[in-house]
Amino acid sequence: MRLTAALLSALLIASSAAAGNFGAERARQRLQQLTSKQRVSTKTPAFEASERIPRSFTSGPQFLNANTTKFAVNGSAIPEVDFDIGESYAGSLPISSSPSEQSNLFFWFFPSTNPAASKEIVIWLNGGPGCSSLSGLLQENGPILWQAGTYKPVQNPWGWNTLTNMIWVEQPVGTGFTTGPITAKSEEDVASQFNGFWKNFVDTFGLHGYKVYIAGESYAGLYCPYIASAMLNANDKSYFDLSGLMIYDPVISEFAIQEEIPTVQFVDYWRGLFPFNDTFRASLHARDKKCGYSAYIEEYLVYPPKGFQPGETELPGYNDLDCQYILWDVSEAARRLNPCFNVYQVASTCPLPWDVLGFPGSTMWTPDGANVYFNRADVKNTIHAPSDINWSVCNEREVFPYGDNSESSIRSVIPHVIDTTQNVIIAHGALDMVLFANGTLLSIQNMTWGGKLGFQNKPTQPFYVPSSNMWASPMSMAAEGVFGTVITERGLTYVGVALSGHMVPQYAPSAAYRQLEFLLGRVNCVNCTVPFTTDRPASSQSEQPLGEGIAP
């Protein structure tokens, strides 16, 4: 449903009145506003997948035991999937050790057969808040790939389980197949509940002492750092050996920084995708000048930063609805020119593809006669999901009914994770209009880690995606070559990803695959031409100078 102008105004005024440590709550409201759902009634593979993906020398299930049998999934009986997905486990586990605990999170765990994956695991979280991580599994980085507009699910050569042990977790309570009362009021609550679940998961599957990496996107820019920081604070490597963090197009700062201030600059940068008439474009520039947005970027998006940026109530455009409406007005004007305009990937055009998860582009839509995949009874039965839950990719009920009263993650939790692990990646798609790449860079330039404020040097190095023989279907084709810009300083890596929208593993799967290799330490650079570690035999790479990066 599209928000009415009156309701949007009410929400904007209410959020503008917020102050103090309510950055997370303001971001949550703005994400819901911008992505409010409008409801409407070949390359031949050189090698087989088994040749490209390294296999362990062990045979049989790795994690099947008396405690895990009830979670075991029959990999050859997944509805609509005509291949065996291998060993996996799915189901629900409580968020604490209390015998009376009523709340459970839902997971789907895929052990890896990659020999390098011993004693490590990656947790994947989608955002929302309230959006299911099963969407990431099915349409981004899982072993099964069934993207919008495609005929059937295929094996995903870019599935992260080919690199390491992977778990996709639906959380917080109120998301997807989770069950129990919704009680979280802050990211501290979310982290506490998740880590209670995690201890139960580790005990059940015998993962004590495993290195833990956390990755996610969007609102998980709050979830992941808070959970990671809480794991580090637990000081218990038997359960919480937190070794790295990666967040895509993340909510990490005030909504004005990430969603408003860069709007007109973004429209000008992608002028061909926003072919507005001269009158409307001139009005945008006039409003941008009045609000001081471009001037703010010129002053603060510099390397090294000139100093701390103003507080939330001192930011340009604060409490001025004419300024705060710029993003909304751009989005509505773009929809008039392109009815299928997609804020998640602004280069998308009509027709609107059918989506097995019921959420193509920016629109919630299921054709007559079609079913949302994870809401099917046979799918629920196969993955041991609660049969009485009406699953949707992003739940309409609030997962924070009392608001999310947490400070922005750049304030303390991301710096804590960087300084402790020296292994944090923040990546952003260049075509994302839900959260702007330059908004993320502005946020980073207002964050202190390693004893300094922001990056000291401008990101200019090329981000390189190796050539490979890894994809086996036109439905899993992916980019190669220089595909963005990268910088690493003091344990933090930023990657601007060209031609990607909000969900980088979906729109640029080979880029995300290389970033995961870097997070796991399988490669020591992302601005070099080292082949993918799972490309067998290794493909030849460019021998020409790579030049500079090509994305914000």
Buried (B, 14 or more C-beta within 10 A) or exposed (E): EEBEEEEBBEBBEEBBEBEEBBBBBBBBBBBBBBBBBBEEEEEEBEBEBEEBBBEBEEEEBBBBEEEBEEBBBEBEEBBEBEBEBBBBBBBBBBBBEEEEBEBBBBBBBBBBBBEBBEEBBBBBBBBBBBBBBBBBBBBBBBBBBBBBEBEEBBBBBBBBBBBBBBBBBBBBBBBBBBBBEBBBBBBBBBBBBBBBBBBBBBBBBEBEEBBBBBBBBBBBBBBBBBBBBBBBBBEEBEBBBBBBBBBBBBBBBBBBBBBBBBBBBBBBBBEEBBEBEEEEBEEBBEBBEEBBBBEBBEEBBEBEBEEEBEEBEEBBBBEEEEBBBBBBBBBEBBBEEBEBBBBBBBBBEEEBBBBBBBBBBBBBBBEEEEEBBBBBEEBBEBBBBBEEBEBBBBBEEBBBEEBBBBBBBBBBBBBBBBBBBEBBBBBBBBBBBBBBBBBBBBBBBBBBBEEEBBBEEBBEBBBBBBBBBBBBBEBBBBBBBBBBBBBBBBBBBBBBBBBBBBBBBBBBBBBBBBBBBBBBBBBEEBBEBBBBBBBBEBBEBEEEEBEEBBBB
